[in-house]
């Protein structure tokens, strides 16, 4: 009986497979469009057949435009950028040109085209169906879920407002093992510890009401340049990359231990530059990129915005991580540092990198490799992230952030 219950629970929590087709329902009928899939990017929609299905057209160019009536959506090929006619938005994957065909992420349909505020299309994710809303159709308003006041509904018990989104990036993975983990148990390497701690951070944040995106949840390789821009878009409040430090074998290196947190800027010390070089060496494992289009002036504009707007936010998040890890880490607080990490250089949101400790130190390695140590580290990182988000709420005074009616 117990086995039957367990099996039923497993079946009930199975993640549904990604859709293979899109159903488009309009007054002209129902059209089925086959989707393509690319590893790590999710379903891709062929733009020309989709335009025909919705009664629109495609205008070619570097910015490929989908025109539907008076609406015009422009995709910058080779990037995750789409302009919806008002704002520049980030999709979770890039648009691609293959031969004469253009493919865009299916997320465009769900997140941009079927935005309820537009009142033109409705999206049903369970069946991957897009339905045209006839003009003049009244918009249903959902009743409040509780009878509590708006101020009470706007916060979780820990004081955090709903609607926050954080991306957790377990460093390395797949063919990139990270450092070998000198004092980790046999067969355990940096990539394994990064993933184990990151998954625990995710669970802690989800339990507290934060939406979490993981760059990876299994032992797989994600290019360094893809991690921040593809997984931490416009709705993302913070990008956190998790790593393990180490030192090259030399006299006394086993005595060095402790934790440190980085944000992106020029390295101020030789040790910070060393750590950045060690982590950036992982770029040699990156898969070759194809069909990449330079952003040119737009890339420069976005980079400048990142540098000026998010530098202080990243530094503050780093400070909070250090102050919270100090409560459980016996290795010592090595401080907030800055360096030129490749994984942070493409971020368009506040971004930090946490070095949990040294695998070349026995005590640090034991803390990072045991279930109890990993749970403690993850809990404190989550505490720091929530503290950062609460500070953000107080600074912005955004009382309506993410609150559902």
C-alpha positions in Angstrom: 0.0 0.0 0.0 2.8 2.4 0.9 4.5 1.8 -2.4 1.3 2.6 -4.3 0.9 5.9 -2.4 4.6 6.8 -3.1 4.2 6.0 -6.8 1.0 8.1 -6.9 2.8 11.0 -5.3 5.7 10.7 -7.8 3.3 10.7 -10.7 1.4 13.6 -9.4 4.6 15.8 -9.2 6.1 14.8 -12.5 6.9 17.8 -14.6 4.8 17.8 -17.8 6.8 17.4 -21.0 7.6 20.4 -23.1 4.9 20.9 -25.9 5.7 19.7 -29.4 3.0 21.7 -31.1 1.2 25.0 -30.7 -2.5 25.3 -31.3 -3.7 28.7 -32.7 -7.4 29.2 -32.5 -8.9 32.2 -34.4 -12.2 33.1 -36.1 -10.6 31.5 -39.2 -10.2 28.1 -37.5 -7.6 26.1 -35.6 -4.1 25.8 -37.0 -1.4 23.4 -35.5 2.2 24.5 -35.7 5.1 22.1 -35.0 7.6 23.4 -32.5 11.4 22.8 -32.6 13.5 22.1 -29.5 17.0 23.1 -28.7 18.9 21.8 -25.7 18.8 24.2 -22.8 16.5 26.7 -24.6 13.0 25.1 -24.6 10.5 25.1 -27.4 11.2 27.3 -30.4 8.4 28.7 -32.7 8.8 29.1 -36.5 7.8 32.7 -37.0 6.5 32.6 -40.6 3.9 29.9 -40.1 2.9 31.5 -36.8 2.4 34.9 -38.6 0.2 33.2 -41.2 -1.8 31.5 -38.4 -2.6 34.8 -36.6 -3.2 36.8 -39.8 0.0 38.7 -39.6 3.2 39.1 -41.5 7.0 39.1 -41.0 9.3 41.9 -42.0 12.9 40.8 -42.4 16.0 42.6 -41.3 18.4 42.6 -38.3 15.4 43.3 -36.2 12.8 40.9 -37.6 9.3 42.2 -37.1 6.1 40.3 -36.5 3.2 42.5 -37.5 -0.3 41.6 -36.3 -2.8 44.3 -37.1 -1.6 47.5 -35.5 0.8 45.7 -33.2 4.5 45.3 -34.1 6.9 43.0 -32.2 10.6 43.3 -33.2 13.2 40.5 -32.4 16.9 41.1 -32.5 18.2 37.9 -34.0 20.9 36.1 -32.0 19.8 37.7 -28.7 16.9 37.2 -26.2 15.6 40.8 -26.9 12.2 41.6 -28.2 10.6 45.1 -28.4 6.9 44.9 -27.8 6.1 48.3 -29.3 6.6 50.0 -25.9 9.4 48.3 -24.0 12.5 46.3 -24.6 12.0 42.9 -23.0 14.1 39.8 -22.4 13.0 36.3 -23.3 14.5 33.2 -21.7 16.3 32.1 -24.9 17.5 33.8 -28.0 15.8 34.2 -31.4 17.6 32.3 -34.2 17.8 32.4 -38.0 18.2 29.0 -39.6 18.5 29.2 -43.4 15.5 31.2 -44.5 13.5 30.6 -41.3 13.4 32.6 -38.1 12.6 30.9 -34.8 11.6 32.6 -31.6 11.1 31.2 -28.1 7.6 30.0 -27.4 7.8 32.1 -24.2 7.1 35.1 -26.5 3.6 33.8 -27.0 3.0 33.1 -23.4 4.6 36.2 -21.8 4.3 38.9 -24.4 1.7 38.3 -27.0 -0.8 36.8 -24.5 -0.2 39.4 -21.8 -3.6 39.9 -20.2 -3.1 43.7 -20.3 -3.3 43.6 -24.2 -6.7 41.8 -24.2 -6.2 40.3 -27.6 -5.0 36.7 -26.9 -5.4 34.1 -24.2 -2.8 31.4 -23.5 -3.4 27.9 -22.0 -0.1 26.4 -21.0 -1.4 22.9 -20.2 -2.5 22.4 -23.9 -0.2 25.0 -25.5 -3.2 26.7 -27.0 -3.4 30.4 -28.1 -6.9 31.7 -28.6 -7.9 35.0 -30.2 -10.1 37.2 -27.9 -12.9 38.8 -30.0 -13.0 42.6 -29.8 -15.3 43.8 -27.1 -15.0 40.7 -24.9 -15.3 41.7 -21.2 -12.3 40.9 -19.1 -13.0 38.7 -16.1 -11.8 40.0 -12.8 -10.8 37.4 -10.3 -12.1 37.9 -6.8 -9.8 38.4 -3.9 -8.5 35.0 -2.5 -9.0 36.0 1.1 -10.9 38.6 3.1 -7.8 40.1 4.6 -6.9 43.7 3.9 -4.7 44.6 0.9 -1.8 45.5 3.2 -1.8 42.1 4.7 -2.1 40.3 1.4 0.8 42.3 0.1 3.4 40.6 2.4 4.5 37.2 3.4 4.8 36.4 7.1 8.6 37.2 7.0 7.7 40.7 5.6 8.7 40.0 2.0 6.4 41.2 -0.7 5.2 38.6 -3.3 6.5 38.6 -6.9 10.3 38.5 -6.4 12.4 36.4 -8.8 15.9 35.2 -8.2 18.3 33.1 -10.4 20.6 30.6 -8.8 23.6 29.5 -10.8 25.5 26.3 -9.7 29.0 26.9 -11.1 30.6 24.5 -13.6 28.8 21.2 -14.6 29.0 18.5 -17.2 32.4 18.3 -18.8 33.6 21.2 -16.6 34.1 19.7 -13.2 35.4 22.8 -11.5 38.3 22.2 -9.1 38.9 18.6 -8.1 38.0 19.0 -4.5 41.2 17.8 -2.8 39.5 17.0 0.5 36.0 16.2 -0.7 34.9 12.5 -0.5 36.1 10.3 -3.3 34.2 11.1 -6.5 32.9 14.5 -5.4 34.1 17.6 -7.2 33.3 21.3 -7.1 30.4 21.0 -9.6 28.7 18.5 -7.4 28.9 20.7 -4.2 27.8 23.8 -6.2 24.7 22.0 -7.4 23.8 20.4 -4.0 24.0 23.8 -2.2 22.2 25.7 -5.0 19.3 23.3 -5.0 19.0 23.7 -1.2 19.1 27.5 -1.7 16.3 27.2 -4.2 14.1 25.1 -1.9 14.6 27.6 0.9 13.7 30.6 -1.3 10.6 28.8 -2.8 9.4 28.0 0.7 9.6 31.7 1.5 7.6 32.8 -1.5 10.4 33.7 -4.0 10.3 32.5 -7.6 13.6 30.8 -8.5 15.1 30.0 -11.8 18.1 27.6 -11.9 20.7 27.7 -14.6 21.0 24.0 -14.2 19.4 21.3 -12.0 21.5 18.4 -13.2 25.1 17.7 -14.1 25.1 19.6 -17.4 27.3 22.2 -19.1 26.0 25.8 -19.6 28.2 28.3 -21.4 29.4 31.0 -19.1 28.1 33.8 -21.4 24.6 32.2 -21.4 24.0 31.9 -17.6 23.1 35.4 -16.6 21.4 36.9 -19.7 19.4 33.8 -20.5 18.2 32.9 -17.0 18.0 36.3 -15.3 15.9 38.5 -17.5 13.8 41.6 -16.9 11.7 40.1 -14.0 14.8 38.8 -12.2 15.9 40.7 -9.0 19.2 39.0 -8.4 21.7 36.6 -10.0 23.7 34.4 -7.6 26.5 32.2 -8.8 27.7 29.5 -6.3 31.3 28.2 -6.4 34.1 26.6 -4.3 37.5 28.1 -3.9 40.9 26.4 -4.0 44.6 27.1 -4.1 47.4 25.7 -6.2 49.7 23.3 -4.3 52.3 25.3 -2.5 53.7 25.6 1.0 51.0 26.4 3.6 48.1 26.4 1.1 46.1 23.9 3.1 45.8 26.4 6.0 43.9 28.9 3.9 40.2 28.8 4.4 37.1 30.9 4.6 34.3 32.4 2.4 34.0 35.4 0.3 31.5 37.1 -2.1 32.3 39.0 -5.3 30.6 41.5 -7.5 31.7 42.7 -10.9 34.4 45.3 -11.1 38.2 45.6 -11.6 40.0 43.4 -9.1 41.6 45.3 -6.3 44.0 42.6 -5.1 46.1 39.9 -6.6 44.1 37.2 -4.8 40.8 38.5 -6.3 42.4 38.5 -9.7 43.6 34.9 -9.1 40.1 33.7 -8.2 38.5 35.4 -11.2 41.1 33.8 -13.5 40.5 30.4 -12.0 36.8 30.6 -12.5 37.1 32.2 -16.0 39.3 29.3 -17.1 36.1 27.3 -17.3 35.4 29.1 -20.6 37.5 26.5 -22.3 34.7 24.0 -21.8 32.1 26.2 -23.4 30.3 24.7 -26.4 30.9 26.5 -29.7 28.3 29.2 -30.5 26.6 29.6 -33.8 24.5 32.3 -35.4 25.5 34.9 -32.8 24.7 38.5 -33.7 26.7 41.3 -32.1 24.5 43.8 -30.3 26.7 46.7 -31.2 25.5 50.0 -29.8 22.6 48.3 -28.1 25.0 46.0 -26.2 27.0 49.0 -25.1 23.9 50.8 -23.9 22.7 47.8 -21.9 26.2 47.3 -20.5 26.4 50.9 -19.4 23.0 50.6 -17.7 24.2 47.5 -15.8 27.4 49.1 -14.6 25.8 52.3 -13.3 22.5 51.0 -12.0 23.3 47.7 -10.5 26.8 48.1 -9.1 25.7 49.3 -5.7 22.9 46.7 -5.5 25.4 43.9 -6.2 27.8 45.3 -3.6 25.0 45.4 -1.0 23.8 41.9 -1.8 27.4 40.7 -1.3 27.7 42.3 2.1 24.5 40.6 3.2 25.7 37.2 2.1 28.9 37.7 4.0 27.2 38.8 7.2 24.8 35.8 7.1 27.4 33.1 6.2 29.5 34.4 9.1 26.9 32.9 11.5 27.5 29.3 10.4 30.9 29.2 8.7 33.9 28.4 10.9 36.5 29.3 8.3 36.4 33.1 8.7 34.9 36.0 6.8 37.3 36.9 3.9 35.1 39.8 3.0 33.3 41.3 0.0 35.6 41.6 -3.1 35.4 42.6 -6.7 36.9 41.0 -9.8 36.2 40.5 -13.5 34.2 37.3 -13.5 33.0 36.2 -17.0 29.8 34.8 -15.6 28.9 38.2 -14.1 30.0 40.3 -17.0 26.9 39.5 -19.1 24.4 40.1 -16.3 21.8 42.8 -16.8 20.6 42.6 -13.2 22.4 42.8 -9.9 24.7 39.8 -9.8 27.1 38.2 -7.3 29.4 35.2 -7.0 29.8 33.3 -3.7 32.9 31.3 -2.9 31.7 28.9 -0.2 35.1 27.9 1.1 38.3 26.1 0.1 38.3 22.5 -1.1 42.0 22.5 -0.4 41.3 22.9 3.4 40.1 19.9 5.3 37.7 21.8 7.6 36.1 23.9 4.8 35.8 20.8 2.6 34.0 18.9 5.4 31.5 21.8 5.9 30.8 22.0 2.2 30.5 18.2 1.5 28.2 17.1 4.3 24.4 17.3 4.2 24.4 19.3 7.4 27.0 21.8 6.2 25.3 22.2 2.9 22.0 22.8 4.6 23.4 25.5 6.9 25.2 27.3 4.1 22.1 27.2 1.9 19.9 28.5 4.6 22.1 31.5 5.3 22.5 32.4 1.7 18.7 32.3 1.4 18.4 34.4 4.5 20.8 37.0 2.9 18.8 37.0 -0.3 15.5 37.6 1.5 17.1 40.3 3.5 18.3 42.0 0.3 14.9 41.7 -1.3 13.2 43.2 1.9 15.7 46.1 1.7 14.8 46.6 -1.9 11.1 46.7 -1.1 11.7 49.3 1.6 13.9 51.5 -0.7 11.5 51.4 -3.6 8.3 51.5 -1.6 6.7 49.3 -4.3 3.6 48.3 -2.3 2.0 46.7 -5.3 5.0 44.7 -6.5 3.9 41.3 -7.7 0.7 41.3 -5.6 -2.1 39.4 -7.2 -5.7 40.7 -6.9 
